[in-house]
Amino acid sequence: MVTHGHRFSVPWLGELEKEALSRKADIVIFGHTHCHFDTVQKGIRYLNPGAVRGCRDSGKRTYMLLNLADNGHIYVLYKAIH
């Protein structure tokens, strides 16, 4: 599932989690906060790539590289921009 977080009251995962569970999502990629985020909750991986313009809270500039491998593994790498 890919969405902009404002539709689900991000940064809190409550509404986003309900939607992800109803869609039987394995991975949720969302934005809105501009801050990188990576967690697993109830078997769902939640990813926010951050923003090259910077996180609203910290100013940290990041982007995400995501590789969904043929073997089912998910590889996520966050890159900081200096």
C-alpha positions, -999 to 999 in steps of 0.1 A, spaced: 0 0 0 13 35 -9 -4 66 4 3 101 16 -1 100 54 -24 130 58 -54 108 48 -47 86 78 -36 110 106 1 101 103 24 101 122 1 80 144 -4 45 129 -39 39 142 -60 48 112 -32 38 88 -30 4 105 -68 -2 102 -66 6 64 -35 -16 59 -51 -45 77 -84 -42 57 -63 -43 25 -42 -72 38 -11 -51 31 24 -65 38 41 -32 33 29 4 37 49 33 23 37 67 33 48 103 35 35 135 51 59 140 80 90 142 58 109 121 85 122 86 78 104 59 96 107 21 96 89 -3 119 69 -35 118 36 -37 136 12 -66 135 32 -82 107 30 -50 85 62 -31 76 56 7 77 81 28 57 85 65 53 114 75 30 118 110 46 125 139 24 154 153 5 143 188 16 145 177 52 125 163 81 101 188 96 114 180 131 151 175 127 159 189 93 176 156 85 175 151 47 170 114 36 157 92 9 150 55 7 161 27 -16 138 -2 -16 145 -36 -31 118 -63 -31 139 -94 -39 127 -124 -58 133 -145 -27 107 -125 -7 132 -105 13 127 -67 16 158 -46 16 156 -10 28 184 15 28 180 50 41 205 75 26 213 108 43 221 138 22 247 162 36 
